[in-house]
């Protein structure tokens, strides 16, 4: 009882005392949110960065960003030695100078040929004092196309702009992938302007994250946009001017494989020339695995009640069909789709389900080509902010049973994002046989590894092992597929649901709810003044909303939607507990009087 008297004395048993107590917790929430967001997200622009893509057995493409200060000079070097300062080990060095008249926004294109096959290389920029700036990147050339070889691919998507986490370092450190496929939403800037400089700035902010910069420069990259890094949320290709800026920006900023929309001659010349206004769908081969990267944004037209929509152009569809027609030439074919594939047809939906006719036609083509052949198609998708898997039961929309059209699908993400704010307050149902691994109301760090296990022995059955992780190296899903990996679909799609919060956050929020309920019951039951009970209850409720608003404001101050739900739940728990103690003090004083 003595301790309670001391606590009550400190709190000050009046309306002002309660208001100050509640305000203190709201301010604590704001300060905590600001600190955590500043630690986890970068908004500053990094103007020294680089990465590698379009890697083949003897060649690779690079994009090298240099500061946009007139006369800035960088030496870009590729070496077999991780210490780039040793000039004798360099296989290529190129002097890069910023000149505003070049019109390249400080992003230089470098193409390296005559590299050795199956060889590790390091690359980076050095200043005029021969000091390495930013990171030292690395990549490995593959064996010649058609050579049976084992290798790993990391894949994910949906990373809030400038996300910074030590979990990103675990991807390269623990798995050493040959390739990282970013399947869309590389950033969340939703750039609808026609100014390419805005797109350069977005990439600068992403690469300004120390951990993301290390991840994206630690191996070869492959990337295709989804909606947020295309133009904006759920946007199609209707805005031709902004779309042109996006296409030019993609080619300026990212070292890609040859774009299928260009002729072979133009594509070869385009390695070092100005970007061209074409959709960036592309395909490439590593060993005996064919990768098909679809562009499902720039040529799409969203469906509505009177229009069935189109997810790509006739030209891209014909190219895709030709690629699938050649599936027997490979051990595996991996198709990358930034839009989710599964789900019942629904006009206006932003997924493949909103383009039911295109999906049905493609599914029939898959059945007649891959399904009638080696049945070796694997699809990688993103956008749904979860890790999930389907064994083919929910991916067959061919409406036939002659050949299997159901392919295994790994849905991988988010690299750094919340699951879904919609799923916090209602059941979020998705269509997969396994998974829905995400926490809707909290920040998730998730990715998948495709481990292609292909023996050099001719005729040996090829396998791919799929492993998905969260928070660095916590395994959440594992599948192994060998030989023929496709099957016929089922009449009804399988479903899975995702969590709203982690167990810890859920426990804290439930306990807080119990405290709030107890506060209200005791107020109206024990307080002598009904008006005082109503006032205290309303004041309490108002400040819960203020605290929630301050948490959101701390995140929004850094232009991100990633509210730290765990810290919010801790503060709400402490706030409800303190308010309950405050009420107990009032009741204790009332009893003494």
C-alpha positions in Angstrom: 0.0 0.0 0.0 2.9 2.3 0.7 4.2 1.8 -2.9 0.8 2.6 -4.3 0.7 5.9 -2.3 4.1 6.9 -3.7 3.0 6.2 -7.3 -0.2 8.0 -6.8 1.6 11.0 -5.4 3.9 11.2 -8.4 1.0 10.9 -10.9 -1.0 13.9 -9.6 -4.6 12.8 -9.2 -6.4 15.3 -11.5 -7.4 15.7 -15.1 -4.3 17.6 -15.9 -2.1 14.9 -14.5 -3.8 12.3 -16.6 -3.6 14.4 -19.7 0.1 15.0 -19.1 0.6 11.2 -18.6 -1.1 10.4 -21.8 0.7 13.1 -23.7 4.0 11.7 -22.5 3.3 8.3 -24.0 2.1 9.9 -27.3 5.4 11.9 -27.5 7.3 8.7 -26.6 5.6 7.0 -29.5 6.5 9.8 -31.9 10.2 9.9 -30.8 10.5 6.1 -30.9 8.9 6.0 -34.4 11.2 8.7 -35.7 14.3 6.9 -34.3 13.4 3.5 -35.6 12.4 4.7 -39.0 15.6 6.7 -39.4 17.6 3.6 -38.5 15.7 1.3 -40.9 15.2 3.5 -43.9 17.4 5.8 -46.0 16.1 8.9 -47.8 19.4 10.5 -48.8 20.8 10.2 -52.3 23.9 8.1 -52.9 25.6 9.2 -56.1 28.4 6.7 -56.2 27.0 3.2 -56.9 27.1 0.4 -59.5 25.8 -3.0 -60.3 26.1 -5.7 -62.9 23.6 -7.5 -65.0 23.2 -9.2 -68.4 26.0 -11.6 -67.3 26.9 -14.3 -69.8 29.8 -16.7 -70.0 32.3 -14.2 -71.4 30.5 -10.8 -71.0 28.7 -8.5 -68.6 26.9 -5.2 -68.5 27.3 -2.5 -65.8 25.7 0.7 -64.8 28.0 3.1 -62.9 26.6 6.1 -61.1 29.0 9.0 -60.5 28.3 12.3 -58.8 26.7 15.0 -60.9 29.4 17.6 -60.2 30.9 19.0 -63.4 34.3 17.4 -64.0 33.9 14.5 -61.6 36.1 11.6 -62.6 35.9 8.0 -61.6 38.0 5.0 -62.7 35.7 2.0 -63.1 37.7 -1.3 -62.7 37.0 -5.0 -63.1 39.5 -7.3 -61.5 40.1 -10.9 -60.4 41.4 -9.4 -57.2 39.0 -8.1 -54.5 41.6 -5.3 -53.9 40.8 -3.1 -56.8 43.8 -0.8 -56.1 46.1 -3.4 -57.6 46.2 -2.3 -61.3 48.0 -5.4 -62.5 45.0 -7.6 -61.7 42.5 -5.5 -63.6 40.9 -7.0 -66.7 39.2 -3.7 -67.5 39.4 -0.1 -66.4 37.5 2.8 -67.9 37.7 6.5 -67.0 34.3 8.0 -66.5 33.7 11.7 -66.4 30.6 13.6 -65.6 29.6 16.1 -68.2 26.1 17.6 -68.1 26.0 17.8 -71.9 26.1 14.0 -72.1 22.5 13.9 -70.8 23.1 10.7 -68.9 22.3 12.0 -65.4 25.6 10.7 -64.2 24.8 7.1 -65.0 27.4 5.5 -67.3 27.0 2.3 -69.2 30.0 -0.1 -69.3 30.2 -3.3 -71.3 32.8 -5.9 -70.6 33.6 -8.6 -73.1 36.4 -11.3 -73.4 35.9 -12.4 -69.8 36.8 -15.9 -68.7 34.0 -18.4 -68.2 33.2 -19.7 -64.7 35.4 -17.0 -63.1 34.9 -14.8 -60.1 35.3 -11.0 -60.7 35.2 -7.9 -58.6 34.3 -4.4 -59.7 34.0 -0.9 -58.4 34.8 2.8 -58.7 38.0 4.5 -57.6 38.6 8.3 -57.2 41.5 10.3 -58.5 43.6 9.2 -55.5 43.0 5.5 -56.3 40.7 5.0 -53.3 37.7 2.7 -53.6 34.4 4.6 -53.3 31.2 3.0 -52.0 31.5 -0.9 -52.2 33.5 -3.5 -54.0 31.0 -5.5 -56.1 31.3 -9.1 -57.2 29.9 -11.5 -59.7 30.7 -14.8 -61.4 30.5 -15.7 -65.1 28.7 -18.9 -65.9 29.8 -21.8 -67.9 28.9 -21.6 -71.6 25.2 -21.7 -72.4 24.0 -25.3 -72.6 26.6 -26.6 -70.1 25.0 -28.6 -67.3 25.9 -26.7 -64.1 24.5 -26.2 -60.6 23.9 -22.7 -59.2 21.7 -20.7 -56.9 19.3 -17.8 -57.6 17.9 -15.5 -54.9 14.6 -13.8 -55.5 12.2 -11.4 -53.8 10.4 -8.2 -54.4 8.4 -5.4 -52.8 11.1 -3.4 -50.9 10.1 -0.1 -49.4 12.4 2.7 -50.7 15.8 2.8 -48.9 15.0 -0.1 -46.5 18.1 -0.9 -44.5 18.6 -4.1 -42.5 21.3 -6.5 -41.5 19.1 -9.3 -42.8 20.0 -8.3 -46.3 23.7 -9.2 -45.7 22.6 -12.8 -44.7 21.4 -13.5 -48.3 24.9 -13.2 -49.8 26.8 -14.4 -46.8 24.7 -17.6 -46.3 23.8 -18.5 -49.8 26.3 -16.9 -52.3 23.7 -16.7 -55.1 24.9 -16.5 -58.7 21.9 -14.2 -59.5 19.4 -12.1 -57.6 16.0 -11.6 -59.3 14.1 -8.6 -58.1 10.5 -9.4 -59.3 9.1 -5.9 -58.9 8.5 -2.9 -56.6 12.2 -2.1 -56.4 11.1 1.1 -54.7 7.8 2.7 -53.7 8.2 6.2 -55.1 5.1 6.0 -57.5 6.7 8.3 -60.0 4.1 9.6 -62.4 6.2 12.4 -63.8 8.0 12.5 -67.2 11.3 13.6 -65.6 13.9 10.9 -65.7 15.8 12.7 -63.0 13.1 11.6 -60.6 13.8 8.0 -61.4 17.5 8.5 -61.0 16.8 10.0 -57.5 14.7 7.0 -56.6 17.5 4.6 -57.4 19.9 6.8 -55.5 17.8 6.5 -52.4 17.6 2.7 -52.7 21.3 2.4 -53.2 21.9 4.8 -50.3 20.8 2.0 -48.0 24.2 0.5 -47.0 22.8 -3.1 -46.7 20.7 -3.0 -49.9 23.7 -1.5 -51.8 25.8 -4.4 -50.7 23.2 -6.9 -51.6 22.5 -5.5 -55.1 26.2 -5.3 -55.9 27.2 -8.7 -54.5 26.1 -10.8 -57.6 24.6 -10.4 -61.0 21.1 -8.8 -61.0 18.0 -9.3 -63.0 15.0 -7.0 -62.5 11.6 -6.1 -63.8 9.2 -3.5 -62.4 5.8 -3.9 -61.0 3.3 -1.0 -60.3 5.1 1.2 -57.7 8.4 1.3 -59.6 6.6 1.6 -62.9 4.3 4.6 -62.4 2.1 4.1 -59.4 -0.2 1.8 -57.5 -2.1 -0.6 -59.9 -1.2 1.6 -62.9 -1.3 0.1 -66.4 0.4 1.4 -69.6 -2.2 4.1 -70.4 0.0 7.0 -69.5 2.2 7.0 -72.5 4.4 10.0 -71.6 5.2 8.8 -68.1 5.5 5.3 -69.5 8.1 6.4 -72.0 10.1 8.1 -69.1 9.9 4.8 -67.2 11.2 2.7 -70.1 14.0 5.1 -70.8 14.8 5.2 -67.1 14.9 1.4 -66.8 17.5 1.1 -69.6 19.5 4.0 -68.4 19.7 2.7 -64.8 19.7 -1.1 -65.0 22.2 -3.4 -66.8 19.8 -5.8 -68.5 20.0 -8.6 -70.9 19.1 -8.0 -74.6 15.5 -6.7 -74.8 13.3 -8.9 -77.0 11.4 -5.9 -78.3 14.5 -4.8 -80.2 15.8 -6.4 -83.3 19.1 -8.3 -82.8 21.1 -5.6 -84.6 19.5 -2.8 -82.6 19.9 -4.7 -79.3 23.6 -5.3 -79.9 24.1 -1.6 -80.7 22.0 -0.6 -77.7 24.5 -1.9 -75.2 26.3 1.4 -75.2 23.8 3.7 -77.0 20.9 5.8 -75.8 17.8 4.0 -74.3 14.9 3.2 -76.6 11.2 3.5 -75.9 10.4 -0.2 -75.7 9.0 -2.7 -73.1 11.9 -4.4 -71.3 10.7 -8.0 -71.4 13.7 -10.3 -72.0 15.0 -13.9 -71.7 18.4 -15.4 -71.0 20.0 -18.8 -70.2 22.3 -19.8 -67.4 23.7 -23.3 -68.0 20.6 -25.4 -69.0 18.0 -23.1 -67.3 16.0 -20.6 -69.3 14.7 -17.5 -67.6 11.8 -15.5 -69.1 11.3 -12.1 -67.6 7.8 -10.7 -68.4 6.8 -7.0 -68.5 3.2 -7.0 -67.3 2.9 -3.2 -66.8 4.1 -1.0 -69.6 1.8 -2.7 -72.3 -1.1 -3.6 -70.1 -4.6 -2.2 -70.2 -6.6 -2.8 -67.0 -9.9 -4.6 -67.3 -13.3 -3.1 -66.1 -16.9 -4.1 -66.3 -17.1 -3.6 -70.1 -13.5 -4.4 -71.1 -11.7 -7.7 -70.5 -8.3 -6.0 -70.4 -5.0 -7.1 -71.8 -1.9 -7.8 -69.8 0.7 -7.5 -72.6 1.0 -6.6 -76.2 0.4 -9.1 -79.1 4.2 -8.8 -79.8 5.1 -9.8 -76.2 2.6 -12.6 -76.2 4.0 -14.1 -79.5 7.5 -13.8 -78.1 6.5 -15.6 -74.9 4.7 -18.4 -76.8 7.9 -18.9 -78.9 10.0 -19.1 -75.7 7.6 -21.7 -74.2 7.6 -23.6 -77.4 11.4 -24.2 -77.0 11.1 -25.5 -73.4 12.3 -29.0 -74.4 15.8 -27.4 -75.0 16.3 -26.8 -71.2 16.3 -28.7 -67.9 14.1 -26.0 -66.4 12.2 -22.9 -67.6 11.7 -20.2 -65.0 9.1 -17.6 -65.9 9.1 -14.4 -63.8 5.7 -12.7 -63.3 5.5 -9.5 -61.3 1.8 -9.9 -61.0 0.3 -12.8 -58.9 -1.1 -15.6 -61.1 -3.6 -17.4 -58.9 -7.1 -16.5 -57.9 -10.6 -16.6 -59.4 -11.4 -14.3 -62.4 -12.4 -10.8 -61.3 -12.7 -7.8 -63.6 -10.7 -4.9 -62.4 -8.3 -7.0 -60.3 -4.7 -6.0 -60.6 -3.5 -9.6 -60.7 -3.7 -12.1 -63.6 -7.2 -12.8 -62.3 -8.2 -9.4 -63.7 -7.0 -10.5 -67.2 -8.9 -13.9 -67.3 -8.8 -14.2 -71.1 -5.1 -13.7 -71.3 -4.5 -16.1 -68.4 -6.7 -18.8 -69.9 -5.1 -18.5 -73.4 -1.6 -18.6 -71.9 -2.5 -21.6 -69.7 -3.8 -23.5 -72.8 -0.5 -22.7 -74.6 1.5 -24.0 -71.6 -0.5 -27.2 -71.7 0.1 -27.7 -75.4 3.8 -26.9 -75.3 5.5 -27.4 -71.9 2.8 -29.7 -70.6 3.1 -31.9 -73.7 6.9 -31.9 -73.4 9.3 -32.0 -70.5 6.9 -30.4 -68.0 9.7 -28.3 -66.6 8.1 -24.9 -66.0 8.5 -23.1 -62.7 7.0 -19.6 -62.1 8.3 -17.0 -59.8 6.0 -14.1 -58.7 5.9 -11.3 -56.2 3.6 -8.4 -55.3 1.4 -10.1 -52.7 3.9 -9.4 -49.8 4.2 -13.0 -48.7 6.0 -16.2 -49.3 3.7 -18.9 -50.6 3.9 -22.0 -52.8 1.5 -23.8 -55.1 2.2 -27.3 -56.4 0.2 -26.7 -59.6 -3.2 -27.5 -58.2 -4.2 -23.8 -58.3 -2.3 -22.6 -61.4 -4.1 -24.5 -64.2 -6.6 -22.4 -66.0 -6.5 -24.3 -69.4 -9.9 -25.9 -69.0 -8.6 -29.2 -70.5 -7.1 -32.4 -69.2 -5.1 -33.7 -72.1 -1.8 -32.3 -70.9 -0.9 -30.9 -67.5 -0.9 -27.1 -67.3 -0.5 -26.7 -63.6 3.0 -25.5 -62.8 4.7 -25.1 -59.4 4.8 -21.4 -58.4 6.9 -19.8 -55.7 5.6 -16.4 -54.6 8.5 -14.7 -52.9 8.5 -11.5 -50.8 8.4 -9.0 -49.4 12.0 -8.1 -49.2 11.1 -5.3 -46.8 7.5 -4.4 -46.4 4.4 -4.9 -44.3 2.2 -7.9 -45.3 -1.0 -6.0 -45.9 -2.8 -3.3 -43.9 -6.1 -4.7 -45.3 -5.3 -8.1 -43.8 -4.9 -6.6 -40.3 -8.7 -6.0 -39.9 -10.1 -8.8 -42.0 -9.2 -12.3 -43.1 -6.9 -12.2 -46.1 -7.4 -15.2 -48.2 -4.9 -16.2 -51.0 -4.8 -19.0 -53.4 -1.9 -21.3 -52.8 -1.4 -24.9 -51.6 1.2 -23.9 -49.0 2.2 -20.7 -47.3 0.7 -17.3 -46.8 3.8 -16.7 -44.8 3.7 -13.1 -43.8 2.6 -10.8 -40.9 0.1 -8.4 -42.3 0.5 -5.6 -39.8 4.3 -5.8 -39.4 7.5 -5.3 -41.4 8.6 -8.5 -43.1 12.0 -9.4 -44.5 11.6 -12.4 -46.8 13.3 -14.0 -49.8 13.7 -17.3 -51.5 16.6 -19.3 -52.8 16.3 -21.5 -56.0 19.0 -24.1 -55.8 19.4 -25.7 -59.2 21.0 -29.0 -58.7 22.0 -30.2 -62.2 24.6 -32.8 -62.4 27.3 -32.6 -65.1 26.5 -36.2 -65.9 24.3 -36.3 -69.1 21.0 -37.8 -68.5 21.0 -37.3 -64.7 17.6 -36.0 -63.4 17.8 -32.3 -62.7 16.3 -30.9 -59.5 15.6 -27.5 -58.0 15.3 -27.0 -54.3 13.2 -24.0 -53.2 14.0 -22.6 -49.7 12.3 -19.4 -48.4 13.5 -17.4 -45.4 12.4 -14.6 -43.2 14.5 -12.3 -41.0 17.8 -13.4 -42.5 18.1 -17.2 -42.1 14.9 -18.5 -40.5 13.6 -21.2 -42.9 9.8 -20.9 -43.5 9.3 -23.0 -46.6 11.1 -25.8 -48.3 10.3 -27.8 -51.5 12.3 -30.0 -53.8 11.3 -30.6 -57.4 12.9 -33.0 -59.8 12.3 -34.1 -63.4 8.8 -33.5 -64.6 7.4 -30.9 -62.2 4.0 -30.0 -63.6 0.5 -31.5 -62.9 -3.1 -31.0 -63.7 -5.1 -28.5 -61.7 -7.9 -29.2 -59.3 -11.5 -28.1 -59.6 -11.2 -25.6 -56.7 -8.2 -23.6 -55.9 -6.5 -24.1 -52.5 -6.5 -21.2 -50.1 -4.4 -20.0 -47.2 -4.6 -17.1 -44.7 -2.0 -15.0 -43.1 -1.4 -13.6 -39.6 -2.4 -10.1 -38.6 0.4 -9.7 -36.0 3.2 -11.7 -34.5 2.4 -13.6 -31.3 4.2 -11.1 -29.1 2.4 -8.1 -30.6 -0.9 -9.9 -30.5 -0.4 -10.7 -26.9 0.5 -7.1 -26.0 -2.5 -5.7 -27.9 -4.9 -8.1 -26.4 -3.6 -7.4 -22.9 -3.9 -3.7 -23.7 -7.5 -4.3 -24.7 -8.2 -6.0 -21.4 -6.7 -3.1 -19.5 -8.9 -0.6 -21.5 -12.0 -2.7 -20.8 -11.1 -2.9 -17.1 -10.5 0.8 -17.0 -13.9 1.5 -18.4 -15.7 -1.0 -16.1 -14.0 0.4 -13.0 -14.6 4.0 -14.0 -18.3 3.6 -14.4 -18.7 1.1 -11.5 -16.5 2.7 -8.8 -16.2 6.4 -9.5 -18.7 8.5 -7.6 -19.0 11.0 -10.4 -20.5 9.6 -13.6 -19.4 12.8 -15.5 -15.8 12.2 -14.3 -16.0 8.6 -15.5 -17.2 9.7 -19.0 -14.5 12.3 -19.2 -11.7 10.0 -18.2 -12.8 7.3 -20.6 -13.1 9.7 -23.5 -9.8 11.3 -22.7 -8.2 7.8 -22.6 -9.7 6.8 -25.9 -8.7 10.0 -27.7 -5.1 9.7 -26.6 -4.9 6.1 -27.9 -5.7 7.5 -31.3 -3.2 10.3 -30.8 -0.5 7.7 -29.9 -1.3 5.7 -33.0 -1.2 8.9 -35.1 2.1 9.9 -33.7 3.6 6.4 -34.6 2.3 6.8 -38.1 3.6 10.4 -38.3 7.1 9.2 -37.3 7.1 6.8 -40.3 5.5 9.2 -42.7 8.2 11.8 -41.8 10.6 9.6 -43.8 8.1 9.0 -46.6 7.5 5.4 -45.7 4.4 3.5 -44.6 6.4 1.0 -42.5 4.9 1.6 -39.1 6.8 -0.3 -36.4 3.9 -2.3 -35.0 5.9 -4.0 -32.3 7.1 -0.7 -30.7 3.5 0.6 -31.1 2.1 -2.4 -29.2 4.7 -2.0 -26.4 3.9 1.7 -26.0 0.1 1.1 -26.0 0.6 -1.7 -23.5 2.5 0.6 -21.2 0.1 3.4 -21.8 -3.0 1.3 -20.9 -1.2 -0.1 -17.8 -0.2 3.4 -16.6 -3.7 4.7 -17.1 -5.1 1.7 -15.2 -2.7 2.5 -12.3 -3.8 6.1 -12.5 -7.5 5.0 -12.0 -6.5 2.8 -9.1 -4.9 5.8 -7.5 -8.1 7.8 -7.9 -10.2 5.0 -6.4 -7.7 4.6 -3.6 -7.9 8.3 -2.7 -11.7 8.2 -3.0 -11.8 5.3 -0.6 -9.6 7.1 1.9 -11.9 10.1 1.8 
